[in-house]
């Protein structure tokens, strides 16, 4: 091993950024809270709030999680992955280390952990997706900030354009069927998987987990959407905002004042819509609007959280209160 590669190890305690560690620690707790319902059930429980819960208190609690937590903290985690990519790249260059001598190996290790986690432990793994998307980040390693920002925005807009295209095709009569908002959930299948996870033998649980994981592999295609958040993290670190929070305080205030209330409003509308307006058997304008709005609603609220934390951490009392999260983040 060359000395250059040898120097490309974990960053030292003096190099760590407290804000990043706290944000990562909070993101991990948020991901844990959001995925509690999925640890003993198949992926269907994420698409239909009524699959597991029927009582009013349970539905209110889960709606609260879906509005404030679900998807927001994994978005922050994805953002931090891209930010971490930029940190590794910059510090490797500063140390004279060859970035490409260790980064691909880290991605392969991440993919291996993802396969083990997804097949043997929990089918809701995201590490394999992160490894694939992390490889895509290499395409932007030497791109200008403007290019990175344009690509991030384009990737975020792409699903909205596709959804709109399907809706327009339906309205024009080009496509019929298969586009209804109402999705039937096979409750017998869901209950069987829950029973196996709760009372089955280890081989039975591994078999069910393998089936659920295999059936959800198509979600890897959505890695391209995760790339948008990775690119946002890359852009933010390069901009210098994270290392100069006090200097960017006015900008952070503006971002927080817009993204936090707007993100909460959009997420509440998306989550509560099925309770207020029952899903239809065919595409509707409200259904199209909800699907389109749901895409930017997650990163908007995540950005509100991230900017809000950046403001709080500049206050000594709040910094002391939030500091325990940094231990988890490290």
N, C-alpha and C positions, 0 to 999 in steps of 0.2 A: 504494500500500500504506500502510495506517495505521501510526502509530507503535506502536500496541498489537500489531498483527500482527508488525511488524518485531522486536519484543522477544521474540517467541515462537520463538526459535531453539534450537539445541542447548545443553545445560547446560554450564556452564563447569567447568574442572578443579577448582575449589574447591568446587563443588556436588556433585561425584561422591561416591558411597558405595562405598568399597573392597570391601565384602562383595558388593555387587551385581555389580561388575565381575569379581571373581574367580569368583563362581558362574556368571555368564554365559559366561566364558571356558572353564570346566570343562565346562559344558553343551555348548558347541560342539564340543569335542574328543570328548565322549561321543557326540554325534550322528554325528560323522564316523566313529568306530569302529563304531557300530551299523549304519551304512548302507554299509559297504565292500562287503558281499555284493550290495547292490542296485544298485551303480553300473554293473555290466555284465550285469545280468540283469533279468527282469520281476519284478513284485510277488509272484509265487507263491513266491519264495525266502524270503519272510518268514513265510509260513504253514506251511511244512514244512521242518524243519531238514535233512531228508535229500535235498532237491532238488539241492543243490550238493555236499554233503559225504557221504562214505561211509566214509572211514578213521576209525579210533578216535580218533586224535589230533585230526583235524579236527572230529569230532563233539564231543569234549570241549571244544575251544577255542570252538566256536560255542555250546555249552550255557553255558559260562562267560559269554560275551557276552550271551546271552539272559537269564541270571539277574541279572547285575550291571549291565548297561548298556542293553540294548534296551528302549526305551520309557520308561526312567527319566529320561534326560537331555533328551529332547524334552518330557517332562512338566515338568521344571524350566524349560525354555525357555518353555513355555506359561505357567507360573506367573510368570516374569519379565516376560512380555508384559503380563499384567494388572497387575503391580506397576509397570511402566513407564507404563502408562496412568494410574495414580493419581499417579505422580510428575509427569507432564506436566500433568495437570489441576491439581494443587496449585500447581505453580510458575508456571503460566500465570495462575492467580488471584492469586498473590502479586505478579506483575509487572504486573498490570492488563491482561493480554492476553486476547483472546477465544478460549477453547479451541476453540469450534466453527468458528473462522475458519481453523484449520490442521489439526485432527485429521482431518476427512473427506478432505482432500487427501492427507494422508499414507497413509490407508487405500487411496485410489484408486491412489496410486503403488505401494503394496505389492502390490495386486491385479495391476497391470500387470507388475511384476517377476515375480510368481508365474506369470502366463500365459506370459511369455517363458521363464522357467526351466523350467516344466512341459512346454511344447510343444517347445522347441528344445534343451534341455540334459538334463534328467532328469525322468522322469515321477513321481518320488516327492516332488515339491514340496509344501511345506506353507504357503507364503506366501499363496496364494489363500485357503486355509482360514482363515488368521490374519486376513486382511483382512475376510472375511465375519463371523467371530466377533468381531473388533474392533468392528464396527458394532453387534453385539448388546450389547456392553459399555455402549454409550451409554444403554441402558435402565436401567442401574444407577448412572448417574453421581451421582444425588442420593438414592439409596436409603440407608436406615440400615444400620449394620453387621449387625444381627441379620437383616435381610431378605436381605442379600448372602449371609450364611452359610447361611441356610435354603435359598436357591435353589441354592447350590453343592452342598449335601448332597443335595437332591432330584434334581438333574441327575445326580449320581454314582449315586444309587440307581435311577434310571429304567431303565437297561439291565439291571440285575439283576432287576428286577421283570418286565420283558418276557421275558427268558430263562426265568425261572421260570414265567411264564404259558404259554409254548410247551411247556415240559416237562410241566406239569400237564395241558395240553390233550391231549398225547400219552398220558399215563397214563390219562386218562378216556376215551380213544378218540375224542375230538373231531377230532383231526388225525392223519393217518397219512402217513408218507413225508416225505422232504425234510429230516428232522431228524437224520439219522445223524451220528455224530461223525467218521466216516471220509470224507475228501474226496479224490477222485481228482485227481491233478495230471497234466495233459497234458505229459509229459516231452518229446515230440517238438516241441511248440510252444515250450517253455522253451529247449530246446537250439538251435532255429532262431533265436530272438531273441538268445541268447548269441553265436551264430556271426555274426549280422549286426552286433552291437555290436563284435565283435572284428575282423572281416575285411571288413565291408561298406563300400560307398561312403557318402559323406556323405548323399546323398539317401535311400539305403536305411535308414540309421540314423535319420534324421529321420522317415521314414515309420513305422518300428517304434515309435519313441518316441511319435509322435502316437497310434498305435493303443493302446499301453499306457496313455498318459495319459487318452485318451478313455474307455477301458474302466474306468478307476479313478475316474471322476468321481463315481460313486455315493458314494464315501467322504466327499464334502463334507457328506453328511447327518450325519456323525458330528461335525461342527463343534460341535454342541450339547454333546457330551461335553467338548470342548476348553474350552468356556465355563466349565465347572466349575473348571478350573485357572486360567483368567483371573480368575474371581471370587475364588479363593483368594488370588491375588497382590494384587488390589485390597484385600481385607480385611486382609491382613498389613501392607501399607504404611500403611493408615489407622490400624491399631492402634498404630503407633509402635514395634513390635518391632525393625525393621531399624535404626532410628536410635538405639536404646538396647539394644544386644545385652547389655552387661554387666549392666544392670538386670534383664533377662529371662533371665539365665543359669540359674537354677533351673528355669524352665519349659522352656528349650531342652534341658536335661539330661533332663528327664522325657520330652519328646517323642522325643528321640534314643534313649533307652533302651527305648522301646516300639516305635517305628516301624522302627528299623533291624533288630532281630532278627526282628520279626514280618513285615516286608516281605521280608526275605531268605528266611524260611521259606516264605511263600506263593508267592513267585516260583520258588523251587527246586521246590516241589511241582507248579506249573503246567508248568514247562519239562521236568521229568524224568518226569512222568506217562506220556507216550506211550512212553517206553522201558521203564517198569515195568509199565504196563497198556495193552496194545494198544488203539487206538481201535475201537469197535464200529460195526456197521452200523445200529444203532438207538440212540436216546437211552437213556442209563443214568444212574443216580444219581451215579456218579463223574464222568461227563461233565458233567452239570448243575452239580455242585459246582465242578469245575475252571473252567468258564466263568464262573460267578458270582464265584468267588474272584479270577479274573484281573483283574477290573475294579478293585477297590480295591487290589490288590497293587502296581500301578505307582505311584500317588500316595503310598502308604504308604512305599515304599522311597525315593522321591524326597524325601519329607518328612524321612526319616531322614538322607539325604545333606545336605539343606539345613541342618537343625538341627545336624548334626555339624560342618559347615563353620563355622557361626556360633560354635560353641564353640572350634574350632581357631584361628580367626582372632584370638581374644582372647589367644592365646599369642604372644609376640614371635617366637620361633623359627619357629613354624609360619606366622605371618603373612609372614615374610621368604621362606620356602620357597614359599608359595602366591602371592605377589605377582606373579610373571611371568604368571600366568593373567589378571591384571587388564588387561594390555596387549591381550590378545586380546578380552577382554570389552568394552573401550572401543570 
